[in-house]
Amino acid sequence: MATDTRLITAEELFAMPNNVRRELVRGEVRAMAPAGSNHGAVANRFAFLLSRHVYENDLGEVFAAETGYRLQRNPDTVRAADVSFVAKARIPSEGLPLAFWPGAPDLAVEVVSPGDTVEDVEEKVEDYLAAGANTVVVITPRRKTVTAHRGGAKPIFLREGDILDLSDVVPGFRCKVAEIFA
């Protein structure tokens, strides 16, 4: 006997109770476990570095982990990066939407959790880039590395002694990779 699996829309996901972290991938809800302590600390350090620069220079908005981005329609995909940035020119004059941001952020940052698979992370990177994100940064706390992905270009792999330069998406933003893991 066949069962009919109905795909969920972004609007239905937004209306669900907020007691479980979720993403929507091609219409299917994926529950996400809460992040561990190290994951949260690393994401917060990067968010602090980025936020300080963005707000001091009036460049746009930095968003925290629970912010959803509707990346695709029919079937819908909604992702929630650990940290993200949208340039000021893209912020509507009437203010930020109450629901999910329509489209990709300019910059999406994913911090790899111990339970994340390579396939899961690659799928997120591909979803963001396909939806128009300029850059997706993957931070791997266990290895203390950062990889910057840009559409049509080879990923840039960085270690603690390197400089992460995101000036092309966040004007003037650079930081030492080691600062992210301090």
Contacts in CASP RR format, 6 or more apart in sequence:
PFRMAT RR
TARGET T0000
AUTHOR 0000-0000-0000
METHOD contacts of the structure
MODEL  1
MATDTRLITAEELFAMPNNVRRELVRGEVRAMAPAGSNHGAVANRFAFLL
SRHVYENDLGEVFAAETGYRLQRNPDTVRAADVSFVAKARIPSEGLPLAF
WPGAPDLAVEVVSPGDTVEDVEEKVEDYLAAGANTVVVITPRRKTVTAHR
GGAKPIFLREGDILDLSDVVPGFRCKVAEIFA
7 26 0 8 1.000
7 27 0 8 1.000
7 28 0 8 1.000
7 75 0 8 1.000
7 76 0 8 1.000
8 24 0 8 1.000
8 27 0 8 1.000
8 28 0 8 1.000
8 29 0 8 1.000
8 76 0 8 1.000
9 27 0 8 1.000
9 76 0 8 1.000
10 24 0 8 1.000
10 70 0 8 1.000
10 73 0 8 1.000
10 76 0 8 1.000
10 78 0 8 1.000
10 99 0 8 1.000
10 100 0 8 1.000
11 99 0 8 1.000
13 22 0 8 1.000
13 24 0 8 1.000
13 29 0 8 1.000
13 76 0 8 1.000
13 78 0 8 1.000
13 100 0 8 1.000
14 99 0 8 1.000
14 100 0 8 1.000
16 22 0 8 1.000
16 29 0 8 1.000
20 31 0 8 1.000
21 31 0 8 1.000
21 32 0 8 1.000
21 33 0 8 1.000
21 34 0 8 1.000
21 66 0 8 1.000
21 80 0 8 1.000
22 29 0 8 1.000
22 30 0 8 1.000
22 31 0 8 1.000
22 32 0 8 1.000
23 29 0 8 1.000
23 30 0 8 1.000
23 32 0 8 1.000
23 78 0 8 1.000
23 79 0 8 1.000
23 80 0 8 1.000
24 30 0 8 1.000
24 76 0 8 1.000
24 77 0 8 1.000
24 78 0 8 1.000
25 77 0 8 1.000
25 79 0 8 1.000
25 123 0 8 1.000
25 127 0 8 1.000
26 72 0 8 1.000
26 75 0 8 1.000
26 76 0 8 1.000
26 77 0 8 1.000
27 75 0 8 1.000
27 76 0 8 1.000
27 77 0 8 1.000
28 75 0 8 1.000
32 80 0 8 1.000
33 113 0 8 1.000
35 43 0 8 1.000
35 65 0 8 1.000
35 82 0 8 1.000
35 111 0 8 1.000
35 113 0 8 1.000
36 113 0 8 1.000
38 141 0 8 1.000
39 82 0 8 1.000
39 111 0 8 1.000
39 113 0 8 1.000
39 141 0 8 1.000
40 82 0 8 1.000
40 111 0 8 1.000
42 111 0 8 1.000
42 139 0 8 1.000
42 141 0 8 1.000
42 180 0 8 1.000
42 181 0 8 1.000
43 65 0 8 1.000
43 82 0 8 1.000
43 83 0 8 1.000
43 109 0 8 1.000
43 111 0 8 1.000
43 139 0 8 1.000
45 179 0 8 1.000
45 180 0 8 1.000
45 181 0 8 1.000
45 182 0 8 1.000
46 83 0 8 1.000
46 109 0 8 1.000
46 111 0 8 1.000
46 139 0 8 1.000
46 180 0 8 1.000
47 62 0 8 1.000
47 64 0 8 1.000
47 83 0 8 1.000
49 175 0 8 1.000
49 179 0 8 1.000
49 180 0 8 1.000
50 62 0 8 1.000
50 83 0 8 1.000
50 85 0 8 1.000
50 107 0 8 1.000
50 109 0 8 1.000
50 170 0 8 1.000
50 173 0 8 1.000
51 62 0 8 1.000
53 59 0 8 1.000
53 170 0 8 1.000
53 172 0 8 1.000
53 173 0 8 1.000
54 60 0 8 1.000
54 61 0 8 1.000
54 62 0 8 1.000
54 85 0 8 1.000
54 170 0 8 1.000
54 173 0 8 1.000
55 62 0 8 1.000
57 171 0 8 1.000
57 172 0 8 1.000
58 88 0 8 1.000
59 85 0 8 1.000
59 87 0 8 1.000
59 88 0 8 1.000
59 170 0 8 1.000
59 171 0 8 1.000
60 85 0 8 1.000
60 86 0 8 1.000
60 87 0 8 1.000
60 88 0 8 1.000
60 91 0 8 1.000
61 85 0 8 1.000
61 86 0 8 1.000
61 88 0 8 1.000
61 91 0 8 1.000
61 96 0 8 1.000
62 83 0 8 1.000
62 84 0 8 1.000
62 85 0 8 1.000
63 81 0 8 1.000
63 83 0 8 1.000
63 84 0 8 1.000
63 85 0 8 1.000
63 86 0 8 1.000
63 101 0 8 1.000
63 105 0 8 1.000
64 83 0 8 1.000
65 80 0 8 1.000
65 81 0 8 1.000
65 82 0 8 1.000
65 83 0 8 1.000
66 80 0 8 1.000
67 80 0 8 1.000
67 81 0 8 1.000
67 84 0 8 1.000
67 101 0 8 1.000
68 78 0 8 1.000
68 79 0 8 1.000
68 80 0 8 1.000
68 100 0 8 1.000
68 101 0 8 1.000
69 78 0 8 1.000
69 79 0 8 1.000
69 80 0 8 1.000
69 81 0 8 1.000
69 84 0 8 1.000
69 100 0 8 1.000
69 101 0 8 1.000
69 103 0 8 1.000
69 104 0 8 1.000
69 105 0 8 1.000
69 108 0 8 1.000
69 128 0 8 1.000
69 131 0 8 1.000
70 76 0 8 1.000
70 77 0 8 1.000
70 78 0 8 1.000
70 100 0 8 1.000
70 101 0 8 1.000
70 102 0 8 1.000
70 103 0 8 1.000
71 77 0 8 1.000
71 78 0 8 1.000
71 79 0 8 1.000
71 103 0 8 1.000
71 104 0 8 1.000
71 127 0 8 1.000
71 128 0 8 1.000
71 130 0 8 1.000
71 131 0 8 1.000
72 127 0 8 1.000
72 130 0 8 1.000
72 131 0 8 1.000
77 127 0 8 1.000
77 131 0 8 1.000
78 100 0 8 1.000
79 108 0 8 1.000
79 124 0 8 1.000
79 127 0 8 1.000
79 128 0 8 1.000
81 105 0 8 1.000
81 108 0 8 1.000
81 109 0 8 1.000
81 110 0 8 1.000
81 124 0 8 1.000
81 128 0 8 1.000
82 109 0 8 1.000
82 110 0 8 1.000
82 111 0 8 1.000
82 139 0 8 1.000
83 109 0 8 1.000
83 111 0 8 1.000
84 105 0 8 1.000
84 107 0 8 1.000
84 108 0 8 1.000
84 109 0 8 1.000
85 105 0 8 1.000
85 106 0 8 1.000
85 107 0 8 1.000
85 169 0 8 1.000
85 170 0 8 1.000
86 101 0 8 1.000
86 105 0 8 1.000
86 106 0 8 1.000
87 106 0 8 1.000
87 169 0 8 1.000
90 106 0 8 1.000
103 131 0 8 1.000
103 132 0 8 1.000
104 128 0 8 1.000
104 131 0 8 1.000
104 132 0 8 1.000
104 133 0 8 1.000
105 128 0 8 1.000
105 133 0 8 1.000
106 133 0 8 1.000
106 134 0 8 1.000
106 135 0 8 1.000
106 169 0 8 1.000
106 170 0 8 1.000
107 133 0 8 1.000
107 134 0 8 1.000
107 135 0 8 1.000
107 136 0 8 1.000
107 137 0 8 1.000
107 166 0 8 1.000
107 169 0 8 1.000
107 170 0 8 1.000
108 124 0 8 1.000
108 128 0 8 1.000
108 133 0 8 1.000
108 135 0 8 1.000
108 136 0 8 1.000
108 137 0 8 1.000
109 136 0 8 1.000
109 137 0 8 1.000
109 138 0 8 1.000
109 139 0 8 1.000
110 121 0 8 1.000
110 124 0 8 1.000
110 125 0 8 1.000
110 136 0 8 1.000
110 137 0 8 1.000
110 138 0 8 1.000
110 139 0 8 1.000
111 139 0 8 1.000
111 141 0 8 1.000
112 121 0 8 1.000
112 138 0 8 1.000
112 139 0 8 1.000
112 140 0 8 1.000
112 141 0 8 1.000
112 142 0 8 1.000
114 142 0 8 1.000
121 138 0 8 1.000
124 136 0 8 1.000
125 136 0 8 1.000
125 138 0 8 1.000
125 149 0 8 1.000
128 136 0 8 1.000
129 136 0 8 1.000
129 149 0 8 1.000
129 150 0 8 1.000
129 151 0 8 1.000
134 150 0 8 1.000
134 168 0 8 1.000
134 169 0 8 1.000
135 148 0 8 1.000
135 149 0 8 1.000
135 150 0 8 1.000
135 166 0 8 1.000
135 168 0 8 1.000
135 169 0 8 1.000
136 148 0 8 1.000
136 149 0 8 1.000
137 146 0 8 1.000
137 147 0 8 1.000
137 148 0 8 1.000
137 149 0 8 1.000
137 164 0 8 1.000
137 166 0 8 1.000
138 146 0 8 1.000
138 147 0 8 1.000
138 149 0 8 1.000
139 145 0 8 1.000
139 146 0 8 1.000
139 180 0 8 1.000
140 146 0 8 1.000
140 147 0 8 1.000
141 181 0 8 1.000
144 159 0 8 1.000
144 160 0 8 1.000
144 177 0 8 1.000
144 178 0 8 1.000
144 181 0 8 1.000
145 157 0 8 1.000
145 158 0 8 1.000
145 159 0 8 1.000
145 160 0 8 1.000
145 177 0 8 1.000
146 157 0 8 1.000
146 158 0 8 1.000
146 162 0 8 1.000
146 164 0 8 1.000
146 177 0 8 1.000
146 180 0 8 1.000
147 155 0 8 1.000
147 156 0 8 1.000
147 157 0 8 1.000
147 158 0 8 1.000
148 155 0 8 1.000
148 156 0 8 1.000
148 158 0 8 1.000
148 164 0 8 1.000
148 166 0 8 1.000
149 155 0 8 1.000
150 156 0 8 1.000
150 168 0 8 1.000
158 164 0 8 1.000
158 177 0 8 1.000
159 177 0 8 1.000
160 176 0 8 1.000
160 177 0 8 1.000
160 178 0 8 1.000
160 181 0 8 1.000
161 176 0 8 1.000
161 177 0 8 1.000
161 178 0 8 1.000
162 176 0 8 1.000
162 177 0 8 1.000
163 174 0 8 1.000
163 175 0 8 1.000
163 176 0 8 1.000
163 177 0 8 1.000
164 174 0 8 1.000
164 175 0 8 1.000
164 176 0 8 1.000
164 177 0 8 1.000
164 180 0 8 1.000
165 173 0 8 1.000
165 174 0 8 1.000
166 172 0 8 1.000
166 173 0 8 1.000
166 174 0 8 1.000
167 173 0 8 1.000
167 174 0 8 1.000
END
